[in-house]
Amino acid sequence: MGQATFGVATGANNKRPKASVRRKTSRLEGSCCPLCGKCFTRSHDVKRHLDIHSADKPGSVCKVCDKTFSRPDALGRHQKSKKHF
C-alpha cells in the first residue's frame, strides 16, 4: 500500500521531458532548418523560420518608425507594443 505499481506514472514520474531532451528528439526527427541548421521541436516552426532566410519581405516595415521585420506577425507584435496603429 502506498507504492506505485510498475507502469503507472505517479508523482515525479509524471513530468514532461526536459527541453534538452526534446531538442535532441527534434533533431533526430528532422525538424531542423536546411539553411542554417537551427532545430525546432515542431516541423511547422521550421516552415515559419524559413521566412527569415527569404530575400523578399513584403509588408514587413513599420510605417511609423521604419523598422523592418522578417515576418508579418513580428511586425504586428511591434505595432501593438509601441502603439503604432
C-alpha positions as CSV (number, residue, x, y, z in Angstrom):
1,M,0.0,0.0,0.0
2,G,1.3,3.5,-0.8
3,Q,3.6,2.2,-3.6
4,A,3.1,2.7,-7.3
5,T,2.8,-0.4,-9.3
6,F,5.0,-0.9,-12.4
7,G,3.9,1.1,-15.4
8,V,1.8,3.6,-13.5
9,A,3.1,7.2,-13.7
10,T,2.8,8.9,-10.3
11,G,4.4,11.9,-8.7
12,A,7.8,12.9,-10.2
13,N,7.5,10.2,-12.9
14,N,4.6,12.2,-14.5
15,K,6.7,15.1,-15.8
16,R,7.4,16.1,-19.4
17,P,10.9,15.5,-20.7
18,K,13.4,18.4,-20.2
19,A,13.8,20.9,-23.0
20,S,17.3,19.5,-23.8
21,V,15.8,16.0,-24.4
22,R,13.0,17.5,-26.6
23,R,15.6,19.4,-28.7
24,K,17.7,16.2,-29.2
25,T,14.5,14.4,-30.2
26,S,13.5,17.1,-32.7
27,R,17.0,16.9,-34.3
28,L,16.5,13.2,-34.8
29,E,13.1,13.8,-36.3
30,G,14.5,16.2,-38.9
31,S,12.9,19.4,-37.7
32,C,16.0,21.5,-38.5
33,C,16.4,24.3,-40.9
34,P,18.3,23.1,-44.0
35,L,19.9,26.6,-44.5
36,C,21.3,27.4,-41.0
37,G,20.8,24.2,-39.0
38,K,18.6,25.7,-36.3
39,C,16.4,23.0,-34.8
40,F,12.8,23.2,-33.6
41,T,10.5,20.9,-31.7
42,R,7.7,21.2,-34.3
43,S,8.1,20.9,-38.0
44,H,5.7,23.8,-38.8
45,D,8.1,26.0,-36.8
46,V,10.8,25.2,-39.4
47,K,8.5,26.2,-42.2
48,R,7.8,29.6,-40.5
49,H,11.5,30.0,-39.7
50,L,12.4,29.7,-43.4
51,D,10.7,33.1,-44.0
52,I,13.7,34.6,-42.2
53,H,16.0,33.5,-45.0
54,S,13.9,34.7,-47.8
55,A,15.0,37.9,-49.7
56,D,11.6,39.5,-50.3
57,K,9.7,40.6,-47.2
58,P,6.5,42.3,-48.3
59,G,4.6,44.2,-45.7
60,S,7.3,43.9,-43.0
61,V,8.2,47.5,-42.5
62,C,6.7,49.6,-39.7
63,K,5.2,52.7,-41.3
64,V,5.8,54.8,-38.2
65,C,9.4,54.1,-37.3
66,D,10.7,52.3,-40.5
67,K,11.9,49.2,-38.5
68,T,11.9,46.1,-40.7
69,F,10.8,42.6,-39.7
70,S,11.3,39.2,-41.4
71,R,7.8,38.1,-40.6
72,P,4.4,39.9,-40.6
73,D,3.5,38.5,-37.1
74,A,6.6,40.1,-35.7
75,L,5.6,43.5,-37.2
76,G,2.1,43.1,-35.7
77,R,3.6,42.5,-32.2
78,H,5.8,45.5,-32.6
79,Q,2.9,47.7,-33.6
80,K,0.8,46.6,-30.7
81,S,3.6,47.1,-28.2
82,K,4.6,50.5,-29.5
83,K,1.0,51.6,-30.0
84,H,1.8,52.2,-33.8
85,F,-1.7,51.9,-35.3
